[in-house]
Amino acid sequence: MIVSEEHPGLRMASRPAVGVPGPGGNRLAALRRMRADPLTRFLDLRRAYGPVVRLTAWPVSAYLVSDPEAIADALVGGHRAYAKGAARRGRDGRLTVVQPLSLLLGQGLLTSSGQTHRTNRRLLQPLFHRRRIAGYGATFATIADSTARRWRDGQRLDIHAEMSEMTLEIVARTLFDVPLDDALIEVVRTALRENMPAAGRRVLPGFAAAERLPLPAARRRRASRDALDRMVYGLIARRRAAGATGDDLLSLLLSTQDAETGARLDDAQVRDEALTLLLAGHETTANALSWTFHLLGANPQAERALQAELDTVLGGRPPTIDDLPRLEYTQAVLQEAMRLYPPVWAMGRHLIEDREVGGHRLPAGSTLLFSQWVVHRDERWWPDPDRFDPSRWLHPGAATTGTSTDTDTDTSTSTSTGATPQRPRFAYFPFGGGPRQCIGNTFALAEGALALAAIARHWSLRPVPGFDVVPHPLVTLRPRDGLPMTAHRRRPS
Ligand code: HEM
């Protein structure tokens, strides 16, 4: 049986589908291989078994789905047959649906569903309108510029830590209208470090009970979440006291009223939304930029082409949002980096009714995983898929920005899909798609391109010889041991 938060009345049998190919043999050994290196394992499974692979049959039936048409169905056309999150089997044999990130984010936009999600989405959408994002442009470039000004020629830096701090400051300034101080950085960093590795384990039976035990790791997680709560509730209290009259996120959340009932959000709801945007809004972009610099460091030719564009378009001045249409190669570099190292490397849905998926009838209750890491390396759409080649994005038809038409609800954000007549829409989906598409995608693309331009016009970041950069797939894809690089100044600023 499955009990879905979005469909509380529904009770469905979860049984494995018949005839879906997948690995047999020792389940424990297979699980170990998966846990040791999910990125390689997913690629191997896709190669060996095709676009729909049975991953597990028990305690839940889970499938890796790598067919763009099936992904389009799940995220867009047939999204009502699916719900977000993964199914977990309890001791009584019943399946419940869990959101791995709700441990940290409660019921904010990323983790809520049904009517709560639709209301939240309508509420937050104004913060991400194109006009607003154009207004944030100066902050994106200024903060990136001041990050790069702190560096010294020849200095060794952890670029992942630098990018995380920079994107956190950008979100704090643009959405919260608060300055970033060391205490805030530390609280956020600790909460992410302690809770992200545990988020995926929420789907395992017994996790909730174990989390309440006085074990050191569970205690550290609770303490870090408490500190995060104190910080956010403090921000809320100060903004309430000041009258919440601004047009930033906190003011918007505090002043919003239900059109029919006149009800306002309580502090816990404001906390969930605020934390969601603070965390979802900086960690992913930090990863995108980190991997971009990693790839540029390994591909001097692409770096030279980028710098040539920056010199021509900017002529020695800092970038502005109006430069973006002419910074085509800069945007292509970012797109190509997110193809090879998608900050969100896999997404989960579960079926709430039986459905045809990639030619197989999958039963209600099945968990489906769609992996950007796998699909973005499909050589049918991406010839020589492991090669970092930003020029893939420059040919006509591969426009880097445009208005999204891929949803049957009004999410009216923009996206960059890389779709061409030869390449289906969901051959590339770093921001997901449909009604749950990343609300921050236009924000992230503008922020990413302007930050890249502001940094790369001054600096060339070189890899540290002998340091093995290992992608670490938690909820997001980050460099496991940081990203040490050496900064070389291009010209006096
Ligand atoms: C390169 C940067 C980013 C990437 C790759 C990214 C990726 C994604 C993906 C794949 C999803 C959909 C998850 C799913 O459907 O299961 C998502 C949702 C979301 N993202 Fe992003 N994101 C990025 C930046 C941002 C930024 C800058 C913000 C906010 C400032 C943000 C806020 C959100 C929120 C609130 C959701 C949930 C939307 C909903 O369910 O309605 N993201 N993101």
Residues whose N, C-alpha, C, O or C-beta is under 5 A from the ligand:
A	BS01	HEM	L109 L110 R121 L277 A280 G281 T284 T285 A288 P343 V344 M347 F429 P430 F431 G432 P435 R436 Q437 C438 I439 G440 F443 A444
